[in-house]
Every structure is written in structure tokens, then in C-alpha cells.
Amino acid sequence: MRLRHKITDEDDFTVQTQKDILNIVGTITGGLTAMLAAIAGISLLVGGIGIMNIMLVSVTERTEEIGLRKAIGASQQDILVQFMIEAVILSAAGGLLGTVIGVGGIAAVGAFTPLKAGISPAAIALAVSVSGGIGLFFGVFPARQAAKLDPIVALRSA
């Protein structure tokens, strides 16, 4: 190449191996993975805050029910467990719906493109589990507020 280009000082060409190109592609893929992980993390945070707000509204709307349950003998633990279960069911149902939409999208890609689309049952289980865990984490505050209500105040305010 030096003789053909009549170069005496500095090269006007570069030589790259397949390994160099593979390293570049790996760097780009790593950056895209990090970006997608950040977007997913933000989405989980926003979804968790949404669940917490829904549960706080539920506690506010059901103050009379909570007061009545506590007045007839329900413990703080009973109220706490009730609202935690509701938060987990709400978020797991959202995760299941999102998983169904995602599986449908993967099936559409597999049907309409030459790309081979695969669905891992472990990934589906992980997705639904993470969404349930988000509900569990963000449902603690509203559930604790419901459990701490004084039955007399709750019945009076309703």
C-alpha cells in the first residue's frame, strides 16, 4: 500500500482486523444496553410511584372500611397485609399485561420479518416477578398508613 500510494512519511490508510471491528461493535452494543437499562429503570420508578399514588387514593377512599375492620378486631398486621397484597396484585397484573403485549410484539416480528424471534420463559417469569416486587416495595408506605389509622378517627372522618 505504501508503494502504491507513494507514501514516505505518514500513512493515508488504516488497517483493521475483524477483532478491531468486533471490539467497536461490542462497545456500541454495551452503550445501547446501558441506555436501555436506564430507560427501564426510569420506567420502573415511574410505575412504582404510580402504584403508590393509586394505593394512597385507595386508602383515602376506604378509610371507613379500614376503621370498621379495625373496630371489629382487625390488627394492624391484617390491614397491612391486605393493602400489600392489593399492591402486588395490581403491579403483577400490569407486568403480566406488559408481558403479553411484549410477547405479541415478538411474535409479530417473527411472523413479518426474517428475524428469528425467541421468548424465554425465564425472562417472562423474571419480568412478572420484578413488577410484583415493585408493587411490594412501593406499596409499603400506603399500607403502613392504612394500618396506622385510628379506628375512631377513621369512622368519624368517613
Legacy VTK file of the C-alpha trace (Angstrom):
# vtk DataFile Version 3.0
C-alpha trace
ASCII
DATASET POLYDATA
POINTS 158 float
0.000 0.000 0.000
2.868 2.354 0.764
4.440 1.719 -2.628
1.121 2.007 -4.461
0.242 5.296 -2.714
3.843 6.525 -2.909
3.940 7.312 0.819
7.171 8.229 2.502
6.036 9.937 5.717
2.586 9.286 7.164
0.099 6.594 6.124
-3.107 7.716 4.403
-4.812 4.415 5.142
-5.639 2.257 8.142
-5.654 -1.454 8.631
-8.314 -3.039 10.820
-8.788 -6.633 11.727
-12.055 -8.395 12.395
-11.157 -8.292 16.083
-10.953 -4.464 15.986
-14.362 -4.255 14.316
-15.801 -6.719 16.826
-14.491 -4.539 19.684
-16.164 -1.464 18.166
-19.464 -3.302 17.751
-19.176 -4.580 21.342
-18.650 -1.032 22.625
-21.693 0.241 20.717
-23.814 -2.678 21.926
-22.708 -2.069 25.523
-23.689 1.598 25.274
-27.099 0.718 23.866
-27.610 -1.862 26.628
-26.756 0.710 29.292
-29.165 3.200 27.716
-31.978 0.633 27.620
-31.292 -0.323 31.237
-31.520 3.333 32.266
-34.818 3.732 30.410
-36.162 0.558 32.045
-35.076 1.780 35.485
-36.824 5.111 34.991
-39.938 3.297 33.772
-39.951 1.074 36.863
-39.555 4.097 39.129
-42.412 5.956 37.433
-44.605 2.843 37.517
-43.837 2.324 41.202
-44.761 5.905 42.016
-47.999 5.419 40.068
-48.790 2.293 42.099
-48.078 4.165 45.327
-50.399 7.000 44.299
-53.177 4.574 43.378
-52.802 2.806 46.709
-52.794 6.111 48.624
-56.048 7.069 46.901
-57.422 3.625 47.739
-56.532 4.124 51.414
-58.192 7.550 51.404
-61.346 6.245 49.696
-61.617 3.247 52.020
-60.988 4.996 55.334
-64.407 3.981 56.638
-63.839 0.317 55.699
-60.446 0.335 57.400
-61.910 1.930 60.530
-64.741 -0.603 60.615
-62.363 -3.549 60.206
-60.124 -2.242 62.982
-63.134 -1.541 65.224
-64.292 -5.169 64.983
-60.863 -6.559 65.775
-58.583 -6.462 62.719
-54.982 -5.904 63.717
-52.517 -3.535 62.058
-50.899 -6.617 60.541
-54.202 -7.651 58.893
-54.690 -4.224 57.307
-51.042 -4.057 56.261
-51.202 -7.487 54.583
-54.458 -6.618 52.808
-53.052 -3.483 51.201
-49.701 -5.119 50.405
-51.486 -7.962 48.598
-53.547 -5.437 46.651
-50.421 -3.532 45.599
-48.645 -6.719 44.488
-51.687 -7.946 42.544
-52.096 -4.556 40.871
-48.463 -4.352 39.789
-48.177 -8.027 38.803
-51.307 -7.663 36.653
-49.674 -4.670 34.955
-46.499 -6.694 34.460
-48.497 -9.583 33.021
-50.312 -7.246 30.618
-46.994 -5.718 29.538
-45.536 -9.188 29.064
-48.489 -10.240 26.884
-48.030 -7.110 24.755
-44.278 -7.785 24.509
-44.783 -11.431 23.539
-47.286 -10.285 20.906
-44.720 -7.843 19.532
-42.056 -10.548 19.436
-44.449 -12.897 17.643
-45.243 -10.145 15.118
-41.536 -9.558 14.472
-41.049 -13.303 13.978
-44.033 -13.533 11.623
-43.346 -10.497 9.427
-39.554 -10.392 9.265
-36.839 -12.924 8.532
-35.504 -12.456 12.070
-35.832 -15.433 14.361
-37.700 -14.323 17.472
-37.412 -16.297 20.693
-39.174 -15.987 24.012
-37.554 -17.229 27.194
-39.911 -18.482 29.928
-37.302 -17.419 32.495
-37.405 -13.845 31.149
-41.199 -13.814 31.383
-41.080 -15.089 34.975
-38.423 -12.506 35.838
-40.463 -9.660 34.307
-43.630 -10.551 36.215
-41.630 -11.108 39.419
-39.901 -7.745 39.135
-43.232 -5.987 38.571
-44.667 -7.733 41.645
-41.582 -6.714 43.617
-42.041 -3.099 42.530
-45.627 -3.254 43.827
-44.394 -4.751 47.083
-41.729 -2.064 47.513
-43.908 0.913 46.610
-46.984 -0.462 48.397
-45.354 -0.412 51.834
-45.952 3.293 52.526
-49.698 3.325 51.718
-50.202 0.017 53.548
-48.464 1.363 56.661
-50.612 4.486 56.539
-53.747 2.347 56.351
-52.565 0.105 59.193
-51.805 3.076 61.461
-55.290 4.613 61.143
-57.116 5.025 64.431
-60.488 3.270 64.088
-62.433 6.026 65.836
-60.882 8.793 63.732
-61.358 6.702 60.571
-65.047 6.075 61.300
-65.613 9.703 62.277
-63.951 11.100 59.134
-65.980 8.931 56.777
LINES 1 159
158 0 1 2 3 4 5 6 7 8 9 10 11 12 13 14 15 16 17 18 19 20 21 22 23 24 25 26 27 28 29 30 31 32 33 34 35 36 37 38 39 40 41 42 43 44 45 46 47 48 49 50 51 52 53 54 55 56 57 58 59 60 61 62 63 64 65 66 67 68 69 70 71 72 73 74 75 76 77 78 79 80 81 82 83 84 85 86 87 88 89 90 91 92 93 94 95 96 97 98 99 100 101 102 103 104 105 106 107 108 109 110 111 112 113 114 115 116 117 118 119 120 121 122 123 124 125 126 127 128 129 130 131 132 133 134 135 136 137 138 139 140 141 142 143 144 145 146 147 148 149 150 151 152 153 154 155 156 157
